[in-house]
C-alpha cells in the first residue's frame, strides 16, 4: 500500500504529510517537476503549486502528477485542498478523476475541525463564521462569494454534485456507505459530505472503504489521513501471528524453543551485532530478515523474528560503546528499534495474512510505539501475570491486536499460550 497526496500548495502538502507521519507513516513531500523522492516511503505528497494558476495549467499539473504517481506504484490517491476552499478545486478533481478512470468518485469533505472548519448543511463555517464572511471573501485573486460548498463546486466542474447531510453522517458508517453507494450508482462523480468533528470524519472514511469502490478523499487533511489508516487497517485481517522476541534471557530461550516445537515454525534470526549501529550492514540485515519472514508467512501460521539464538554469545556492549564513542543504552535501543522496524514492515507487506503481533521484552514494545506512531495500547485481558492482550491505539497499526510479555515473565509455555490466545482472537474476529 502506497499513498499519493496531490496538494495545490507546499504548506498544505507538508501539513498533511506531518499528520501522516504522526500516525507512523513514512512520508515525504516534493514539488511539481521534480522526481519523486526515492526510498521506502508509505506516502508521497506533491505540491503542484496550482492554487492560483490558470484552470488549464492546474489541470495539466494535476494530471501529470497523477500519471507519474501511477507509474511509481502508488495505489491510493488523495487530493488535498485549501481549508477555505480557495483555488481550482473543481478542475483539479476532474483532472484526477480522468486519470483514475470512470469508476473513481471524489468524496469532498472540506471540514478541518482542529482548525475550526466544519461543514453543516453544506455550509462551510470558519470558527463559526460563514466562509463568505471571512477574509477569504477579500482574496484579491480568487475571492469567495458563497459558503454553500455544493454550489461553489458546481461552478467549477461539469459534473453534477451529490450531497450527504450531517443527519446521515450521524447514523454511522453503514448509513454513509449506503448513501455514497447510491450517489455513485446514480452517476455522481463528486459527493460533498457534511462533518463537524474528527470522529465524524473517521466514520466517513470507514464508510468510504466499506463501499468497496474507488473513492478518493478530497479535503484539507483529516479525511485523507483517516482513509489511509482505514485502508491499511482493513488489510490486517489475517489470522497469522508475528512473534518478535528481543529478550536474550534463558527464560525467553526456553519459551521460544517450546513455541517452535508446538507450532513447527523456523525462526528468523537477526544477529544483534548487525543492528547496533546505523550502517549498510544494519539495513541489509533488516531487509534480509523482512524477506525471510514474509517467505515464512506464506507457509506458517506463526512467524518468529528474534535476536535470540541458543549458540550466541552475549554482546559486550560496554566495550563496543567505548569503541564507537556512544552509550550502552544507545546500542541496546538500536537493536530493539531494528527489531521493531522489521516487525512493522513485515506486518505491512504480508498482504493481510498477519493480523496480530506478540512482543517479548518491554524495550521491544516501546520501540514498536516509536516506529508505528502508536499512542497507546487499549488493554483488554490478562492472559497470565505480566502478559497482556490489547489493541494498538493510533498510529500505523491502529486497532491491531497485540500481546505483550515481560522478558522474564511466565513459564516455559508462556509464549505458546500467548500466541494460541492471540490466534484464537484473530480467528474469532474474522
Secondary structure, 3 states (H helix, E strand, C coil): CCEEEEECCHHHHHHHHHHHHHCCCCEEEEECCCCCCCCCCCEEEEECCCCCCCHHHHHHHHHHHHHHHHHCCCCEEEEECCCCCCCCHHHHHHHHHHHHCCCCEEEEECCEHHHCEEEECCEEEECCEEHHHCHHHHCCCCCCCCCEHHHHHHCCCCCCEEEECHHHHHCCHHHHHHHHHHHHHCCCCEEEECECCHHHHHHHHHHHHHCCCCEEEEECCHHHHHHHHHHHHHHCCCCEEEEEECCCCHHHHHHHHHHHHHHCCCCEECCHHHHCCCCHHHHHHHHHHHHHHHHHHCCCCEEEEECCCCCCCCCCHHHHHHHHCCCHHHHHHHHHHHHHHHHHHHHHHCCCCEEEEEEECHHHHHHHHHHHCCCEEEEEEEEECCEEEEEEECCCCCCCEEEEECCCCCCCCHHHHHHHHHHHHHHHHC
